[in-house]
Amino acid sequence: MEQWDVIVIGAGVVGAAAARELARFRLKIGVLEKELDVACGNSSRNTGMLHAGFTYKPGSLKAECAVEGNQEFDQVAEELGVPFKRTGKLVVGFTDHDMENILKYKGIGEQNGVKGMRIIDKEEIRRIDPNAGGEFAMYVPSSGILDPMAYTIALAENACQNGVRFFFGREVTDIRRLEDEDCYLLETPKGDFKTRWVVNCAGMFASKISAMLGYPDYPVKGFKGEYYVLDKKAGAFLSIPVYPAPNDNGGFATHATPTIDGNVLVGPDSYVTEDWEDYKVTKEHMDGLFADGRKMFKQMKRDYFIRNFAGIRWKRYDPETGAILDFKLEADASHPHTVNLVGIESPGVTCALPLARRAAALLAAQEHPAANQDFNPVRPVEKRFYEMTREEKARAIEKDPEYGEIVCRCETVTRAEIRKAIHNPLGVCTVTGIKNRTRATMGRCQGGYCETRITEMIEEEMGIRPEDVRYSRENSYMFTGPVRSREKDHFGEMGGAAQ
């Protein structure tokens, strides 16, 4: 059995960030993830906002990390090759009470160090974006938008580039302290791991891992939110995220947010769920989102709907008062060689690297590892075909003819890009893994044209049977038996992926 210096549990955005920060030291680092890819939990089920930090209690870890993460992100995005726009944000209001809350949280933001916030009238709202709702607003210039899946992938790939190894399909089912060997034994269904240090970044399951490490099984509560995804036709009408005035507790109702790739997200709503992975969406909540979304975004039309999804923010709370608590980051001497992160929900994407640095610093303060002089924070990224100039496209096709074959028509993704994504540094080969790396299947037809072609490419490139191809999770088989013959049909194309 291999001996590791550090095992990070969880490959969401915080786990991937922790792995990258730990790679700055000369340590043997592994990451265990129960799913078949990074960002399969709430790291991919959120709005994709880079938050400014004006709704979090001054002095809290949330506030500190949100402002820090926001202010550094231009450099981070450049290092990792992650598309990012500092769009600003409109926090709009309609009533006197809305104005009271906006002014309250403007003051909190100023205490936290958020810069440039100002109150604007309806006329200026229209100048910034004529499709935004509201009678008045707070303009927050430091807010921005990014693709949280692409960001998590980038963090993980950069960690991998710097020597970290990722192990997927490894759910940690038990942890035992081996005192005589001064290490931990982590049990998974696909083999056990011995490690000197454990860093808990398990997201929604962090409280369970916390208990396995001997820390409290912290009470957490799931706040579920549902979303609409609008196609790029809607994106042409929205240039800035539009949020309603925060409620008395600093939370937000339904908002409209442009995505980095030109779509629009409308949502989330918020309600409590008891199920750990309750990602279904419901007509009741979709109807509510439609009504509320039209207040924020005037071009909210059913014609633009192409998809919906749900996410769950697992918040740490006080069971006596019901109060939502701050992020928990600890390294208790009574639980040697552990770093424990629990209750890391929104704004977890913004806070990921600041939290990771603090986690790595707790480990380094005890372990005193040598610096990794070869650490490279820059992740090389190739330009996407749809972003290339005509001349660049011609050169790409000349070098690799598969750039000349479009597999995903909606998003203009080529066969060459799909092939390269299948052979990604993390070794992920699910359909959604390819989707999240290329945007194939994310367009208006939602994979109606390209999904079977991608599936067939996975089979061919990986040398696996059709029945072994997964959509996203361990048991999400694309095929369970014959679909169509592989003989050419009368259109001259291969009939189907399964035999």
Backbone torsions as a table, in degrees:
resi	resn	phi	psi	omega
1	MET	NA	130.1	179.4
2	GLU	-66.0	146.2	176.1
3	GLN	-105.1	127.8	-178.8
4	TRP	-109.1	150.7	171.9
5	ASP	-77.9	-43.5	-178.2
6	VAL	-140.6	133.7	167.5
7	ILE	-115.6	124.2	172.4
8	VAL	-95.3	128.2	177.9
9	ILE	-99.1	114.9	178.9
10	GLY	110.2	128.9	-179.9
11	ALA	-119.7	41.0	166.4
12	GLY	-79.9	-166.1	-175.8
13	VAL	-64.4	-36.4	-179.8
14	VAL	-73.4	-41.1	177.3
15	GLY	-63.5	-41.6	178.1
16	ALA	-65.7	-39.3	177.8
17	ALA	-66.3	-40.4	178.3
18	ALA	-62.8	-42.1	178.0
19	ALA	-60.4	-43.2	179.5
20	ARG	-63.6	-42.9	-178.8
21	GLU	-69.3	-37.4	178.0
22	LEU	-67.2	-27.0	179.2
23	ALA	-67.8	-8.5	174.4
24	ARG	-72.4	-9.3	178.0
25	PHE	-112.9	159.1	177.6
26	ARG	-82.0	83.8	-178.0
27	LEU	-134.8	150.0	174.1
28	LYS	-91.4	110.2	-168.2
29	ILE	-119.2	133.0	173.3
30	GLY	-125.1	153.1	176.5
31	VAL	-123.4	126.5	177.9
32	LEU	-105.8	127.0	-179.4
33	GLU	-132.1	131.6	-176.2
34	LYS	-73.0	-24.6	178.6
35	GLU	-89.6	-178.2	-175.4
36	LEU	-95.7	8.9	179.6
37	ASP	-160.7	170.6	172.3
38	VAL	-75.9	164.4	171.7
39	ALA	56.1	40.3	178.5
40	CYS	-92.5	-10.2	177.0
41	GLY	-99.7	-136.8	-174.6
42	ASN	-74.1	-9.1	174.7
43	SER	-63.5	-21.5	176.9
44	SER	-110.4	0.5	-174.8
45	ARG	-118.5	61.9	-179.1
46	ASN	-149.8	-175.3	-171.9
47	THR	-81.9	-16.8	-178.9
48	GLY	76.1	31.4	179.2
49	MET	-92.1	140.0	162.8
50	LEU	-92.0	104.9	-172.8
51	HIS	-77.3	150.9	-178.9
52	ALA	-83.4	-38.9	178.2
53	GLY	108.1	33.2	-176.7
54	PHE	-101.5	-1.7	179.9
55	THR	-110.0	7.7	-174.5
56	TYR	-106.6	142.3	-175.1
57	LYS	-55.2	127.2	178.9
58	PRO	-55.4	134.8	-178.6
59	GLY	88.4	-9.1	179.7
60	SER	-77.6	159.7	176.8
61	LEU	-64.2	-36.8	176.9
62	LYS	-57.5	-49.3	-177.5
63	ALA	-64.6	-46.6	-177.5
64	GLU	-60.3	-47.2	-176.6
65	CYS	-74.2	-33.4	179.8
66	ALA	-64.6	-46.8	-179.6
67	VAL	-66.6	-42.4	178.8
68	GLU	-62.6	-47.1	-179.2
69	GLY	-64.5	-36.9	178.5
70	ASN	-64.8	-47.5	-172.7
71	GLN	-69.4	-24.5	-178.0
72	GLU	-94.7	-3.3	-162.9
73	PHE	-72.7	-25.2	176.6
74	ASP	-59.0	-44.6	178.8
75	GLN	-67.5	-42.6	-179.8
76	VAL	-60.3	-46.4	-179.1
77	ALA	-62.0	-38.5	179.1
78	GLU	-67.4	-43.3	179.3
79	GLU	-60.8	-42.3	-172.4
80	LEU	-93.8	-5.1	-179.0
81	GLY	68.3	38.0	-177.8
82	VAL	-102.2	123.4	176.6
83	PRO	-60.3	135.0	-174.6
84	PHE	-154.4	139.5	175.6
85	LYS	-130.4	127.7	174.5
86	ARG	-89.1	81.4	-172.4
87	THR	-76.8	-24.0	-164.0
88	GLY	81.4	176.6	-179.2
89	LYS	-146.3	144.2	170.7
90	LEU	-106.2	124.1	173.7
91	VAL	-107.6	102.6	-166.7
92	VAL	-98.1	153.6	178.4
93	GLY	-136.2	163.4	-178.0
94	PHE	-128.9	-22.3	-172.1
95	THR	-126.1	169.5	176.7
96	ASP	-61.3	-38.3	179.7
97	HIS	-66.3	-36.7	174.6
98	ASP	-58.6	-43.5	179.8
99	MET	-64.0	-40.1	177.8
100	GLU	-58.2	-46.2	-178.6
101	ASN	-69.4	-38.3	178.2
102	ILE	-61.9	-44.3	179.4
103	LEU	-66.4	-36.6	177.4
104	LYS	-59.9	-47.7	-176.0
105	TYR	-80.4	-21.1	169.5
106	LYS	-63.1	-42.9	177.0
107	GLY	-63.2	-40.8	177.9
108	ILE	-63.7	-43.2	178.7
109	GLY	-59.3	-41.4	179.0
110	GLU	-64.6	-37.8	174.7
111	GLN	-63.0	-35.7	-178.1
112	ASN	-79.0	-11.0	179.6
113	GLY	97.8	14.5	176.5
114	VAL	-74.1	132.1	-172.3
115	LYS	-105.8	146.2	167.1
116	GLY	84.1	3.8	-179.4
117	MET	-66.9	140.8	177.3
118	ARG	-153.2	153.4	178.8
119	ILE	-87.9	133.7	-179.5
120	ILE	-128.2	157.9	-179.1
121	ASP	-93.4	-179.8	-175.5
122	LYS	-62.4	-36.6	-180.0
123	GLU	-62.7	-42.1	-179.6
124	GLU	-72.6	-32.8	173.5
125	ILE	-55.8	-46.2	-178.0
126	ARG	-65.4	-34.1	177.5
127	ARG	-67.6	-37.2	179.6
128	ILE	-72.0	-46.0	177.4
129	ASP	-157.3	109.2	-175.9
130	PRO	-66.1	-13.7	-179.8
131	ASN	-96.9	3.4	177.7
132	ALA	-81.8	142.6	175.4
133	GLY	-82.7	-178.0	174.4
134	GLY	109.7	145.8	174.8
135	GLU	-91.3	-21.9	177.8
136	PHE	-159.5	172.1	-176.9
137	ALA	-161.3	162.8	164.8
138	MET	-103.5	124.2	177.0
139	TYR	-93.4	126.9	-176.8
140	VAL	-119.1	95.7	-171.5
141	PRO	-69.6	-19.7	-174.5
142	SER	-83.4	-11.5	179.6
143	SER	-69.7	158.1	-179.1
144	GLY	-155.4	178.0	179.8
145	ILE	-127.7	146.1	177.7
146	LEU	-151.5	169.0	175.0
147	ASP	-93.8	108.9	-176.2
148	PRO	-65.0	-29.6	177.3
149	MET	-69.0	-46.5	178.8
150	ALA	-62.4	-37.2	179.3
151	TYR	-65.7	-44.6	179.2
152	THR	-64.7	-43.0	176.9
153	ILE	-59.4	-42.8	-178.9
154	ALA	-63.7	-44.3	177.2
155	LEU	-59.4	-45.6	-177.9
156	ALA	-66.9	-42.8	-180.0
157	GLU	-65.6	-37.3	177.7
158	ASN	-68.6	-36.5	174.2
159	ALA	-62.8	-44.6	178.3
160	CYS	-61.1	-43.8	177.0
161	GLN	-56.6	-30.1	-179.4
162	ASN	-100.0	20.2	169.1
163	GLY	104.6	-4.6	179.8
164	VAL	-77.0	141.6	177.3
165	ARG	-111.1	135.7	-179.5
166	PHE	-107.6	136.6	-180.0
167	PHE	-123.7	112.8	-177.2
168	PHE	-98.5	158.9	-176.8
169	GLY	70.2	24.3	-178.9
170	ARG	-116.3	83.5	174.8
171	GLU	-77.6	126.9	179.0
172	VAL	-77.5	116.9	-176.7
173	THR	-102.7	-18.7	177.7
174	ASP	-161.1	150.2	176.3
175	ILE	-132.3	127.8	178.1
176	ARG	-124.8	139.0	176.1
177	ARG	-87.9	121.1	176.5
178	LEU	-98.8	90.6	-172.9
179	GLU	-60.5	-40.4	-177.2
180	ASP	-66.6	-22.4	179.1
181	GLU	-106.7	0.3	-179.7
182	ASP	51.9	50.0	179.9
183	CYS	-154.3	176.7	177.3
184	TYR	-114.0	147.4	173.2
185	LEU	-110.5	117.9	179.4
186	LEU	-104.7	121.9	-178.4
187	GLU	-97.3	134.2	174.5
188	THR	-135.3	161.4	179.0
189	PRO	-63.9	-17.4	-178.0
190	LYS	-115.0	32.7	177.3
191	GLY	117.2	158.6	-177.3
192	ASP	-103.5	159.6	-177.9
193	PHE	-133.2	134.1	173.3
194	LYS	-103.9	134.8	-177.6
195	THR	-150.3	147.3	177.0
196	ARG	-75.3	-40.9	-178.5
197	TRP	-119.3	148.0	172.3
198	VAL	-126.2	130.0	175.3
199	VAL	-116.0	116.8	-176.1
200	ASN	-88.8	107.1	175.3
201	CYS	-127.1	43.5	-169.4
202	ALA	-84.1	10.2	173.1
203	GLY	61.4	-123.1	-176.8
204	MET	-63.3	-23.5	179.8
205	PHE	-100.4	13.2	-176.1
206	ALA	-63.2	-33.5	-179.7
207	SER	-67.2	-32.9	177.4
208	LYS	-69.2	-43.1	177.0
209	ILE	-65.9	-37.4	176.5
210	SER	-54.4	-46.3	179.5
211	ALA	-65.4	-37.7	177.6
212	MET	-62.6	-30.0	-179.9
213	LEU	-84.4	-5.8	179.9
214	GLY	98.3	-2.8	173.1
215	TYR	-79.5	173.8	176.1
216	PRO	-64.5	151.5	169.4
217	ASP	-85.2	82.9	-171.0
218	TYR	-59.9	133.9	176.3
219	PRO	-64.0	130.3	176.2
220	VAL	-131.6	153.5	-178.5
221	LYS	-130.6	135.8	-177.4
222	GLY	-91.7	119.4	175.5
223	PHE	-104.4	108.4	-174.5
224	LYS	-91.4	143.7	175.6
225	GLY	-138.8	140.1	179.8
226	GLU	-107.3	153.5	-175.1
227	TYR	-134.4	149.8	161.5
228	TYR	-99.2	143.3	167.3
229	VAL	-108.5	123.6	178.4
230	LEU	-103.4	145.2	-176.3
231	ASP	-75.1	179.6	-171.1
232	LYS	-69.5	-16.1	173.9
233	LYS	-62.5	-38.2	176.1
234	ALA	-71.0	-35.6	-178.7
235	GLY	-59.8	-24.2	178.5
236	ALA	-67.0	-15.5	-176.3
237	PHE	-105.1	3.2	-177.4
238	LEU	-138.7	122.9	-177.1
239	SER	-112.3	-7.7	-173.3
240	ILE	-146.7	142.9	174.7
241	PRO	-61.9	137.2	179.8
242	VAL	-121.4	113.1	-178.2
243	TYR	-112.2	146.6	172.2
244	PRO	-74.6	162.6	176.0
245	ALA	-54.6	138.7	179.3
246	PRO	-63.8	150.7	176.1
247	ASN	-76.0	-176.0	-174.8
248	ASP	-63.1	-22.9	-179.5
249	ASN	-98.5	4.5	178.0
250	GLY	90.4	5.0	178.0
251	GLY	-87.8	166.2	-179.2
252	PHE	-120.2	144.1	169.5
253	ALA	-84.3	-166.4	-174.9
254	THR	-54.2	134.0	176.3
255	HIS	-131.5	168.0	179.1
256	ALA	-117.7	127.5	-174.3
257	THR	-134.5	123.7	172.0
258	PRO	-69.5	146.3	176.8
259	THR	-95.6	165.4	-178.0
260	ILE	-64.2	-21.5	-177.9
261	ASP	-102.1	5.2	172.1
262	GLY	104.7	-2.1	174.0
263	ASN	-83.6	-177.2	173.0
264	VAL	-131.1	134.5	171.5
265	LEU	-103.1	132.5	174.3
266	VAL	-119.2	119.5	-175.5
267	GLY	141.1	-172.1	-5.9
268	PRO	-91.6	163.8	161.9
269	ASP	-84.8	-169.1	-178.1
270	SER	-153.0	126.2	174.0
271	TYR	-154.5	157.1	-173.8
272	VAL	-81.1	135.8	173.7
273	THR	-125.1	148.4	178.2
274	GLU	-98.8	-12.8	-175.9
275	ASP	-88.5	132.8	-174.3
276	TRP	-62.4	-38.3	-177.2
277	GLU	-130.1	53.7	-178.7
278	ASP	-86.0	82.8	-174.7
279	TYR	-101.3	13.0	177.8
280	LYS	-71.4	153.9	173.7
281	VAL	-113.9	155.6	-171.3
282	THR	-129.1	150.1	178.9
283	LYS	-60.7	-40.5	-179.1
284	GLU	-56.6	-47.5	-176.9
285	HIS	-76.3	-33.3	176.2
286	MET	-63.3	-40.6	178.1
287	ASP	-63.7	-40.1	178.0
288	GLY	-64.9	-40.7	178.1
289	LEU	-62.2	-39.0	-179.4
290	PHE	-62.4	-45.4	-179.3
291	ALA	-65.7	-45.7	-178.2
292	ASP	-71.8	-36.2	-177.7
293	GLY	-64.2	-32.1	-179.1
294	ARG	-67.5	-21.8	177.1
295	LYS	-72.1	-30.7	-178.0
296	MET	-88.7	-36.3	-170.2
297	PHE	-134.7	109.9	-172.2
298	LYS	-65.9	-22.1	-177.9
299	GLN	-94.1	19.6	177.0
300	MET	-68.9	104.7	-177.6
301	LYS	-130.6	145.5	179.4
302	ARG	-64.3	-25.2	178.3
303	ASP	-59.2	-25.5	-174.6
304	TYR	-90.6	-8.3	-175.0
305	PHE	-68.8	126.8	175.2
306	ILE	-123.4	-16.5	-177.8
307	ARG	-167.2	162.6	169.9
308	ASN	-140.1	163.7	178.4
309	PHE	-161.1	172.8	179.4
310	ALA	-136.0	151.0	173.7
311	GLY	-132.3	162.7	-179.9
312	ILE	-133.0	124.8	175.3
313	ARG	-96.9	111.6	-179.8
314	TRP	-89.7	103.4	-174.2
315	LYS	-97.2	139.5	172.5
316	ARG	-78.4	136.1	-176.1
317	TYR	-142.7	163.2	176.7
318	ASP	-89.6	114.1	-176.3
319	PRO	-65.8	-19.9	179.6
320	GLU	-79.7	-42.4	-176.5
321	THR	-104.4	-18.0	-175.4
322	GLY	80.8	-0.4	-176.9
323	ALA	-67.4	138.9	175.7
324	ILE	-76.8	134.8	-174.6
325	LEU	-104.7	166.3	-179.3
326	ASP	-69.9	165.3	169.8
327	PHE	-53.2	147.0	175.4
328	LYS	-111.6	121.4	175.9
329	LEU	-133.5	117.9	-173.6
330	GLU	-148.6	155.4	173.5
331	ALA	-143.6	84.8	-173.4
332	ASP	-80.4	130.4	-179.2
333	ALA	-61.8	-23.4	178.4
334	SER	-76.5	-8.2	173.9
335	HIS	-124.4	78.4	-168.0
336	PRO	-57.7	142.6	172.6
337	HIS	58.3	43.8	175.6
338	THR	-134.0	147.5	168.7
339	VAL	-127.8	128.5	-169.7
340	ASN	-120.0	121.4	176.6
341	LEU	-120.5	120.6	-176.4
342	VAL	-134.6	146.4	176.8
343	GLY	73.8	29.5	-179.2
344	ILE	-88.3	92.1	178.9
345	GLU	-115.3	-152.5	178.7
346	SER	-57.5	132.4	7.9
347	PRO	-97.7	64.5	-173.8
348	GLY	-61.4	-34.6	179.2
349	VAL	-64.9	-46.6	178.8
350	THR	-63.7	-35.9	-173.7
351	CYS	-89.4	-3.6	-168.8
352	ALA	-56.1	-53.0	-177.6
353	LEU	-70.3	-41.5	174.0
354	PRO	-58.3	-40.6	176.2
355	LEU	-64.8	-42.2	-179.6
356	ALA	-62.0	-41.0	178.3
357	ARG	-62.8	-40.1	180.0
358	ARG	-68.7	-38.2	177.3
359	ALA	-64.4	-45.0	179.6
360	ALA	-64.2	-36.2	179.8
361	ALA	-66.9	-36.5	177.0
362	LEU	-62.8	-41.5	177.4
363	LEU	-66.4	-46.1	-176.0
364	ALA	-64.5	-32.0	-179.9
365	ALA	-64.2	-27.7	179.0
366	GLN	-97.4	-38.1	-171.5
367	GLU	-90.1	-27.5	-178.4
368	HIS	51.7	53.6	-179.4
369	PRO	-73.5	154.4	176.1
370	ALA	-71.7	148.7	177.4
371	ALA	-69.3	145.2	174.7
372	ASN	-87.0	98.0	-176.2
373	GLN	-66.1	-17.7	-179.3
374	ASP	-92.3	1.7	-177.9
375	PHE	-59.7	131.8	179.1
376	ASN	-123.5	113.8	-177.9
377	PRO	-78.3	-6.3	-174.7
378	VAL	-94.5	127.8	178.2
379	ARG	-104.6	119.1	179.5
380	PRO	-68.6	136.0	-177.9
381	VAL	-134.2	133.7	175.3
382	GLU	-87.7	146.1	178.4
383	LYS	-67.4	138.5	177.6
384	ARG	-72.2	148.2	-175.8
385	PHE	-58.1	-42.0	-176.0
386	TYR	-69.2	-15.9	178.8
387	GLU	-91.0	-12.3	-175.4
388	MET	-73.1	153.2	169.8
389	THR	-73.2	168.1	178.6
390	ARG	-58.2	-40.0	-179.5
391	GLU	-67.5	-40.7	178.8
392	GLU	-65.2	-38.6	178.0
393	LYS	-63.3	-42.6	-179.8
394	ALA	-63.0	-41.0	179.1
395	ARG	-67.2	-39.4	179.3
396	ALA	-62.9	-42.7	-179.4
397	ILE	-67.8	-38.2	178.3
398	GLU	-63.1	-39.6	179.8
399	LYS	-73.9	-38.3	-178.4
400	ASP	-142.4	101.8	-176.4
401	PRO	-55.6	-21.7	-179.3
402	GLU	-69.2	-13.0	170.5
403	TYR	-68.7	-16.2	-179.9
404	GLY	-85.6	-1.7	179.3
405	GLU	-112.7	116.2	179.0
406	ILE	-85.4	120.0	178.0
407	VAL	-90.6	-44.6	177.4
408	CYS	-107.8	108.3	-176.1
409	ARG	-71.9	-38.7	-177.0
410	CYS	-62.0	-41.7	-175.8
411	GLU	-106.6	4.8	178.1
412	THR	53.8	57.3	178.4
413	VAL	-106.6	130.6	-174.4
414	THR	-92.8	165.0	176.5
415	ARG	-60.9	-37.6	179.1
416	ALA	-62.3	-40.9	-179.6
417	GLU	-68.2	-39.0	176.7
418	ILE	-62.9	-45.8	-179.8
419	ARG	-59.4	-45.6	179.7
420	LYS	-64.4	-37.3	178.7
421	ALA	-65.8	-37.4	178.0
422	ILE	-61.5	-33.5	179.4
423	HIS	-99.1	40.1	-177.6
424	ASN	-67.3	158.3	-175.7
425	PRO	-59.2	-25.2	-177.7
426	LEU	-88.2	-8.0	178.5
427	GLY	75.4	24.0	-179.2
428	VAL	-86.5	131.6	-178.9
429	CYS	-137.1	36.6	171.8
430	THR	-86.6	163.6	179.1
431	VAL	-63.4	-44.5	179.0
432	THR	-69.3	-28.0	175.1
433	GLY	-61.8	-40.9	176.9
434	ILE	-70.5	-40.1	176.8
435	LYS	-56.0	-48.4	-175.8
436	ASN	-71.4	-17.6	179.2
437	ARG	-95.9	-16.5	-174.9
438	THR	-129.3	-18.1	-171.3
439	ARG	75.8	3.2	174.0
440	ALA	-60.6	137.2	-175.5
441	THR	80.5	1.1	-177.9
442	MET	-92.2	0.0	-175.2
443	GLY	-85.4	-162.9	-174.5
444	ARG	-58.3	-37.7	-175.9
445	CYS	-87.3	-5.1	175.7
446	GLN	52.5	44.0	174.9
447	GLY	90.0	2.3	-178.7
448	GLY	-58.3	-34.4	179.2
449	TYR	-92.3	-42.9	-165.6
450	CYS	-99.5	-16.9	-171.6
451	GLU	-62.1	-41.5	179.3
452	THR	-66.7	-34.3	178.7
453	ARG	-68.5	-39.4	176.9
454	ILE	-64.4	-43.3	179.3
455	THR	-59.3	-44.6	179.7
456	GLU	-64.2	-37.0	178.1
457	MET	-66.3	-38.0	177.0
458	ILE	-60.4	-45.7	177.9
459	GLU	-57.3	-49.4	-174.8
460	GLU	-68.4	-45.8	-175.9
461	GLU	-70.7	-35.6	-177.5
462	MET	-92.8	-12.0	-179.6
463	GLY	66.6	40.3	-178.0
464	ILE	-117.4	163.5	178.4
465	ARG	-75.1	152.5	175.8
466	PRO	-54.2	-37.8	-178.0
467	GLU	-68.4	-9.6	-179.9
468	ASP	-98.4	-4.1	179.8
469	VAL	-78.0	131.4	178.9
470	ARG	-105.7	149.1	173.2
471	TYR	-76.1	-52.8	179.2
472	SER	-149.0	-47.2	-173.3
473	ARG	-107.6	174.8	-174.0
474	GLU	-53.0	-43.0	-176.2
475	ASN	-105.1	15.6	-178.6
476	SER	-93.0	66.0	-177.5
477	TYR	-67.4	135.2	175.1
478	MET	-70.8	-34.0	-178.5
479	PHE	-137.4	145.2	173.4
480	THR	-118.2	1.2	180.0
481	GLY	178.3	-167.5	-177.0
482	PRO	-60.3	141.6	175.1
483	VAL	-115.7	-62.0	175.8
484	ARG	-145.5	163.3	176.6
485	SER	-68.0	149.2	176.5
486	ARG	-83.9	-2.3	176.9
487	GLU	-67.7	150.6	-179.1
488	LYS	-66.3	135.5	176.8
489	ASP	-87.4	-173.0	-173.9
490	HIS	-71.9	-8.2	173.6
491	PHE	-89.3	-4.1	178.6
492	GLY	84.0	10.0	179.9
493	GLU	-109.6	159.4	176.8
494	MET	-66.0	136.9	-172.5
495	GLY	-68.3	-43.5	-176.4
496	GLY	-169.4	172.3	-173.5
497	ALA	-82.3	-34.4	-175.4
498	ALA	-95.3	147.8	178.6
499	GLN	-97.4	NA	NA
